[in-house]
Amino acid sequence: LPSIAPEYQRSHVFAEFDSRTSPGYSRVGSLLRAEFSDFRQTNGSTFGFQRIDADVQHFIPFAGESRVIALRATASSTLTSANRDVPFFELPSLGGHDALRGYSDWRFRDRNRALVSAEYRWTAGPLVDMAIFGDAGTVAPRFSDLFDTRIHSSYGVGITLHTPSSTFARLELARSREGMGVLLSFGPSF
């Protein structure tokens, strides 16, 4: 039987500046990352696209690092030629445990996305942090339409279990206009 799902050859380049203490758990530093990816379908000619992703994170400690303001902004954009398309499952998305937490996984999808997140974190114990967070983001067919479309938002509270360099587990209660949800994750929110 012929393959139904497209198969790709992916090439990518990226530039990154990372001054965080650890990607798995950090209370100080910044991350600046930009990536360009080229997806070429190897089992057909319908799909083929390029994607640009940018991610900026900044951690502002105070009170001897027992309290942190964590900020994130991320954006993604896909590009195609006139006779190519982006498969639905490869579209940039929002929703889930690390991007618009008050919505289900992959709730919003389109060719372009933008997201901002802010957290106020405080130490509740030697390996436990608490947090209050807010996320806002949108998706759109064209990058220029991102800020003309409806902004989706969510907010909530969470508890994080961690070591000095990695997040062991995160439990969050998140609220959006679609209701309340509980999220369990085994990595950092950002």
Salt bridges, closest charged atoms under 4 A:
GLU16 OE1 - ARG33 NH1 2.84
ASP18 OD2 - ARG20 NH2 2.82
GLU35 OE2 - ARG10 NH2 2.66
GLU35 OE2 - HIS12 ND1 2.95
GLU35 OE1 - ARG33 NH2 3.23
ASP38 OD2 - ARG40 NE 2.75
ASP53 OD1 - ARG51 NE 2.97
ASP55 OD1 - ARG72 NE 3.08
ASP85 OD1 - ARG111 NH2 2.80
GLU119 OE2 - ARG101 NH1 2.67
GLU119 OE1 - ARG121 NE 2.53
ASP129 OD2 - ARG27 NH1 2.84
ASP129 OD1 - HIS162 NE2 3.33
ASP135 OD1 - ARG101 NH2 2.89
ASP145 OD2 - ARG142 NE 3.04
GLU172 OE2 - ARG101 NH1 2.95
GLU172 OE2 - ARG170 NE 3.24
GLU178 OE2 - ARG107 NH2 2.68
